[in-house]
Structure formats: C-alpha cells, structure tokens
Amino acid sequence: MGILFGGQNKLMKKTSVHQSKNIKLNMSRRIRRTPFTDKVEKLGVSDFTVVNHMLLPKGFRKTVEQDYWHLSKHVQLWDVSCQRQVQISGKDAFKLIQKLTPRPLKKMQTGKCFYIPILNEKGGMINDPVLLKLDDDMFWISIADSDILLWANGIAIGLGLDVKIKEPDVYPLAVQGPKSEDLLVSIFGEEIRKIKFFNFRIFDFMGTKQIIARSGYSKQDGFEIYFKGFEKYFDSKDLGENLWDTIWKVGKKFNISPGCPNLIDRIEGGLMSYGNDFTKENNPYECNLEKYCKFDDHDFIGKKALEKIKKSGLKQKMRGVMFGGKPYKPNGKLLPVLSLNKKIIGRITSGIFSPRIKKNIGLSMISKDYWKENQKVLVETLDGKLVKGTITSLPFPK
C-alpha cells in the first residue's frame, strides 16, 4: 500500500497489509511539494512516495492494470518533479561531467540527452541519470534517487575545477503514451514531431523558454517537459499550474488521464529502479550497461576498479523472470529465485502480473551459471510455494 497525503500541513496515513493500525507521519519542508501537487490532489491521487525529498504520485484510485492499458493506448500526464536536476556550468563543466561517468561524452552535441552511469571509486553505481547538454559549458544531470549534487561538489572541490553547481528551479512534467505527440503538437506546433528520441528542443510557453525532450520512464513514446520557473511569477507554482491546465484542456480530446510511472510497463520494458533493483553494490556490467563503459578515451572515477571487475568476470547479471502461480501483487518483499535443485540464484526485486504476457514477471540479478535465456528456474512465492519460472532477456518479449 502507499502513503496517502491530503495537503502540506495535514497528516499522512500509511495502511500496512500486516496491520490495521494507522501510522501517522507529519509533513514537513523536508518532503517537498511540487508546482503540480495541488493538481494531482484534485484529480484524485491515492498514493505518493518520496524521491529526492520530493513527492512522486504513485496511484490515482484505479488498478495498476487499468493504468497500464490506458497508458499503452492513450496519453497520461505525470508529475515527475522528483527527477531533480544538478546543473553544472562554467569553464570546466565538461571536464567534471566526463570525470563522473565511464561513457565518453566528447561527441555529445547540444540538444542531446545521454543515459549515463555514475560510479563511485569502487566501480559501484551511485546513480543512472539522463544528461542534457544545454551548451558547451552548461549541463543538467536529471538524477535518480541519490544525492549527486553533493558528490559533484566534492569532486569539483577536490580537483580544483572552475564550475558552478546548483539545483535549478526545474520540475519535469512527463506526457507519456502513443497519443502524446499529437497532444503536444496541438499546443506547441509541428516542430514537436521533429524531436528525435533522446533529443530536446526549446519551445515558448507564456513568454518563457521551456525544454521538451522525447524521453520518459516508460516503454511508450512520450515526452518530458523540463518545466522551469521564472522570477516574474510569484513562484513556480503559478506558471506550472498554467502549463498543467493547458495540457489537460487540450488532452481531453485524446482521452488524457493523470498518471505515474507504471510498474507493469516499467518491468516489461526492463527499466530498472535505482535503490530498488540495483544499488552502489552493483556495477554497470551487472546492470547490462557495458556499452556505456569505455576505457580508452578518458579517465573517470572508478576506472581502475571497473577494469578489474571486467577482467575478473561477473558473478551475476540483471535478467527478467517469468513465473507462474497466482497473479503477483507487489508488496516490497523479495521473492527468491532458485535453480531446479533448489539453490538460491537470485531474488526478484520488482515483480507484478502482466496482463499482456499473462504471467507474473520480475527483475532479478541472476547468478552466472543460470542467467542464459530460457533457463528453467523456480520462484518461491509469498506463501512459501515453489512455482515454475523462466529466465528472459530484457526488455521482456513483445
């Protein structure tokens, strides 16, 4: 179950599947609302989580399956302001960004988005953000749930780099689903269609310049508006609500719905969640990100450790698991994955029933001897039963 929020000064209730007693948690400024929070509350948000100290809607009083089918056929509007930006600018901005990731960036052009692993000194993943190049000396790192702002500041100070690092007044708003392009064309014009995947362009909205990228945390076509507030408005909420209302009004003819990252869609697409499916204890090779790890072009934090990992070989890799049993409803517990001789070879970190595949599906780090596609396994369900399963590549088969 999720956490229910009624307003900034109201109490939150968390209903546990293991107890009927309500647990109350006071809201505070440490848990930040967004320019769109009032809008999602009025549209019936039922659950929130907290990412990067900011509210992220998790449900709108409909089942995950209903939301999944709507997302795959129509269009949804998501408040993903929790995707905070780390802005790095200045003479040494590129030098610092390149130091943070094993992915070579020298050919990256302005207007591009790059998915980049960020590693610690041991080669462990500490974030898997999207990097936006705004100019030769200006970058945004759109982060997952970990503190890259402090990490980048520390590296810059340690290396004596000439950069400015801050969290700008930016609140991403996602428009996701097969009708997303037509919706945004109705507002911003035909230039929207020219945006290629993982590219962005700048559009005018009420006299302000807004970045729109063809990207998003789903396997559907979609866009992310990196909404930026401006000082001439009382605060970002005023302009943000105007943007939301504009999209919502036009979106009605496209059967728009409020939404949020959908677990079925995410798992089917093989989209991992940092802190859930992998952590700093995992390296990019285990996460199937070897194509982003190059050693010849540049130096980066964790390079020696990563070279050692590559040389010694991997013990596990992220794989998909399809398994039987009753339709699985996620509850935060790990499901053991076992070999046919009942040896534990992994644990499902994200799982749910897929109405399209008509099986339970999940993501799991799987031991080396068992990670091949079509490998037969067993999965231990919440009631202790063993059900048959199969290892798959990612994303899951269409």
Secondary structure, DSSP 8 states (H G I E B T S, - for coil): --EE---TTSEEEE--TT--S-EEEE--TTSB--TTHHHHHHTT--EEEEETTEEEEEE-SS-HHHHHHHHHHSEEEEE-TTS-EEEEESTTHHHHHHHH-SS--TT--TTBEEE--EE-TTS-EEE--EEEEEETTEEEEE--SS-HHHHHHHHHHHHT---EEE--SEEEEEEESTTHHHHHHHHH-GGGGG--BTBEEEEEETTEEEEEEB--SSSS-EEEEEEE--TTSSSHHHHHHHHHHHHHHHHGGGTEEEE---HHHHHHTT---BTTTB-TTS-TTTTT-GGG--SSS---TTHHHHHHHHHH--SEEEEEEEE-SS-----S--EEEE-TT--EEEEEEEEEEETTTTEEEEEEEEEGGG-STT-EEEEE-TTS-EEEEEEE-SS---
